[in-house]
Amino acid sequence: MPKHLLSLAWAALLTITALAYQFQLRLGFTDTDALADYAAARAEGLAGWLNQLTLPLTAGVGGANANFWRPGVMLHYALQRALFDDNTRHWQAWDLGLHLSAVAALGLAARSLGVSSATALFAGMVFALHPLGVEIVPAVARNIDVLVALFSLAAIAAAGQGRALFTAILGLCALSFKETALAAMPVALLALFWRSGRASAAKVAGAWAVGVPLYLVARTSVLSGIGGYYEDERTFTFGRLGAALRAAPWESLFPGFSLSVEPLGEPLRALGALILFVVLLGVAARRLRDGAPAAALGLLLWGLPVLLYGLTGTYSRRLLYLPSAGLCLVLAEGLALLAAPGARGLGVLCLGFVLSLLPASPIVHNYTDWAENDAVTRSLTTAVAPELAALPPGSVVWVIDRCVWINSEPYRARTFHGKKTLNNCVATYSLQAWADDLFGPGHLTLRALTSTQPEGPLPPPEVSVEDGALVLRRASMRRSLTGLGKETGWTLVREESVSVLTPPSAASGQWALIAGGERGALVRLP
């Protein structure tokens, strides 16, 4: 492909991707974790953003630095806050720029591994519009996954060009953002070995052999484990490895459609994983026979992170952003086999896999879930912030998410570094960090009353206080409700479109913040 046409094609791809994601520029912080990340980034101006690294290790999210002890992430959020303060449009534009940069980095990595310009462009196209991006790119708190992918792909691109020093530096930078980089480092080493031989690869391996253990020791000492987050403080567990190996292939191709196969359950997922793995392995083997290592390295980039997630017990769909880059590279190489005698079957299967992504691509994706998440965080920040600031110091505020009145699952709690928090939706540690940053430590004590994620967007309810209880009215309810559990002392009764929440006597005179819609409601408990 002529160079000028190739440049135009890449420009068109990035423009189309930006247009497909333009909806996110209208969003706010979109999730409560982003409020905690914003609070933990304490830079007051561009000149002082490097001071973020001088903060005590215990002074981060929720006072325990739970998922924030990553130096690159600390500096990144501090830089964003120094540049944009709380202008969420700028935060979202920055995150979209990170995604476009990761797409370009995949193209550079593919070209450095000997892939044709057309194949590299196709890999970038599939990655740019892969439906997994819809769950990650608009979420401010999830740009960590985009950052580690960007720097990991840049390290692989540098390795493919034989630049050992850049490979070593970029790999360590990727690790400073997230431990997923550990799975990408072997891919970069193999690419460097393929391009420059054993000596260069040995130098980079030696540098990483020093830097990686130092980082992991520091992280383990802070979080009592590489993964952190866990009340049992285990670093490795095989409990979720099988689930990750079965779920990741399916969700790499059909994200958002997992529940549609629930009647068939695990056998279908396992069969789909096996079929996909066999096809990708066949593509990698055929391309290796042709002297092209890109497909094999892409297969490793897809598989090694999934193994890491399974071993550390941290698997979730959003962690598939970097692996999906490797998957897209293998699929693009597989499509090149359509013109190869004896391998057209593999090419046809890869084409089918690519076409399966189209129904869930960002261009036709339903963004109502993001709009609902955004409405909740807006109701917690801009809308009711003045009212919260006006409350007397030491006030206790119960944050009641929209999940409370639609979800059929009972209240569930788990421990984050000794603190009881709630599963999904509103997390106490995230909100408390935000409140301390916005109003000053100790001004408010936030308590979350919620359950799990809703099925879709819901308008805020009408709120009233009747007979000593909060009454929430909506036009319709998605599900019936059960109790919230004994831990909170609250009781809930639901009749059709009315939910009645009765607070415990100890909460008398405290406050309830009903999140939802663009406004939310702050109500004094009777």
Beta strands, then each sheet from edge to edge (+ up, - down):
strand 1: 395-400
strand 2: 413-416
strand 3: 419-422
strand 4: 444-449
strand 5: 462-466
strand 6: 469-473
strand 7: 491-495
strand 8: 498-502
strand 9: 511-514
strand 10: 521-524
sheet 1: 4+ 1+ 9+ 10-
sheet 2: 2+ 3-
sheet 3: 5+ 6- 8+ 7-
end
